[in-house]
């Protein structure tokens, strides 16, 4: 690869704004691409896209020498707030239409968002499933500690929908700001289970097991992506979105466990 790659994972709003301040924009910077796609591209993306988008960023840079892709991964709701507060970025990819809506309602999307993937929940448990968890109802057993995402986060909203569909009421011991935080609680042995996306459990398969449950089909999340109105490098931003929507992009997402969007 001829272009250097920067990978930034941000959780706090202040840290996110600082880290991205010098990264967006600059379409007129020198590059090696002959198709006009060059320079830096800053992408704010849902935490559940970390592995898949990191791979797509590498592939995009290889396809467009002279480009560099910088990611800010965090909860979709927090990222939407950052976009509307003027954080410099070129592309926003959310884990639900609901968390994309504040950006479009504020007029900060350059185009109509496009759905590029779908995702659904599993129950993440420690490797070997020592608690013998097989269904959502098992999470209400005495002594079982459960982590959920906060309800304003897409994985938290999906969890509440799935629990309601199963008629299960439970009180989590922690509400995390994004799906990676909920999964980390299982990996660290701080909880017995967490409701996370299938893709995140797949990425951590060496440390956790994934328990499928029927009600997850009632809470499937669509993932939209859009070029931002304030994009400093709109040409490269649109090229990145096009790459995500391309056959190669769909293949990378499928390899990570994402489902294709509805036809």
C-alpha positions, 0 to 999 in steps of 0.5 A: 500500500502506498498511502499511510493509514491512520486508525482512530477509535474514539469514545468521548465527544471532546476527544473525537472532535480534537482527534478529527480536527486536522483530518477532514478536508483537503481535497486539493492535497497532493495524491497519486490517484489518476481518477481524481480521488485523493487526499484524506477522508474522515469517516465517523462510523458505528462501533460495530463497524470497526473490523469491517470498515478497517478492512474496507479502509485498507482496500479503498486506499489500495484502490485509490493511491494517494488517499488516507482514511481516518476512522472515528468509531463510537456509538452512533448517537454520540457521533450524530451529535458530533456531526451536528456540532460541527466535528470535521468529517466527510462520511457518517455511517450509523447503526440505525436509521433513528441515529442517522435522522438527527443528521439529516433533519439538521440538514447536515447530509449532502445526499440521501442516506443509503442502506448498506448492511443489516445486523442483528443481536446474539447473546454473547457469553464467555467461551464454553457458555459456562452458564448454559444460557440458551434463551433470553429467559435464562438471563433472568435467572438469579445471580446472572449479570447482564450488560446491555447497551444504553437505550439511545444506542442502536444496539440498546434499542434493538435489545429492548425490542427483542426483550419485549418480543420475548416477554422478558424483563431484566435489569442489567448491571451496566448500560454501555455507550456502545456495543464494544463496551457491552462485549468487553464486559463479557470478555473481562468476566465482569458479566455473564452475558451481553446482548451484542451484534452478531458481527461483534461476537464473530470478531471476538469468537476466540473469547466469547460464544454467541447464542442465537435467539429467535426474537433477534429477528424482530430487532434487525438494524439497518445501517445507513451511510451518507456523505456529509454536507461539511465534507472537506473532501466530497470527491473522495467521500463519495468514492468511499461510500460507493466502495462500501456499496460496491460488490467488494464492499458487500463481500467484506461486510458479509465476511464480517457477518453483516447481512445485505440490505433488503432489496 
